């Protein structure tokens, strides 16, 4: 699935994935004033577990929609980024009840 560009082998699928990841992280940092290393999916994964509030009402339908393409996408992303230490809720993120 790669292409040869003057001696450089490029995996097109990985390149597209990396582009989407950069856009996702940038959207989180710019739109939500979040951690510059966390994705929107990870943030929504935390928001959907809130007991009440507007964040939960936004996160649940979006996570449901993403789950149609990738089962439990928001939960998996949140777990993965927490394991990597990508987001720092205590420093840059919102807290439940905000």
N, C-alpha and C positions, 0 to 999 in steps of 0.2 A: 504494500500500500504506500510505498514511497516513490518519490520522484528524484531524478538526478539533476542537480543544478550545478554545472561546472565543477564536478568533483565533490559536491556536497550532497549527501543523501538526506532528504527531508521527508519525515513522516507527516503526511498531510493531516491525518486524523488527530495526531498529537498537537500539531500546530493550531488547528481549529479549536481544540479543547483548551489550549493555553490562552488563546485570544478571548474565549468566552470567560475563562477564569479571571483574567485581568479586568474585563468589563464588569464582572460581578463584584469583585473587590473594590473597584473604583466607585461603583454605584453605592456600596455600603458606606464607604468613607465620605463621599460627597453628599448623598441624599440624607443619610441617617446620622452623620457626624460620628461614625463608628470607628472601630479599630481599622487601620489601613491594611491589615492582614487577614481580616475576617470577611467571609462572603455573606451575601444577603440571605441565602438559604440557612446558614447557621444561626443568624439572628432571628429569622422567622421560626426556626425550630425551638428557640428559647421562648419566644413570644407566645407560641401556641400553647405552652404549658402554664401560662399565667392563669390565675383563678378567674379574673374578670377584666374588663376594660377594652379600650379601642384597639390596643395592640393585638390582643387575642382574636378580636373580631376580624382584623385584617389578615393575621397569620394563618388562621385555620383554613379558609377557602383557598388561599394561595398554596399552602402545603398540600392540600387535597389535590389541587390541579397538578402540581409537580409529581405527586405520587402516581398519577395516571401514566407517566412516562418512566419514572424510577421509583419503585415501591419504597415508602418511608424515606424519601429523599432528604427532607429537612432534619429528621432525627439522625440519620446516618451522617449527614454533613456536620451537624452540631457535635456529635460524638467524635468524629474524625478530627475536627479542628480543635476540640478541647484536648484530645490526646496529643496533638502536635504543639499545643500551646500557642495557637495562632491568635486567639482573641484574649483580651485582657479585660474582663468585665469590671474589675475593681478600679481600673484606671480610666478607660475610655468609653465604657458601655453604660447603658441604662440599667437601672435596678428594677426589680418587680415593684409595681405600685407607682412608678413615675407617670 
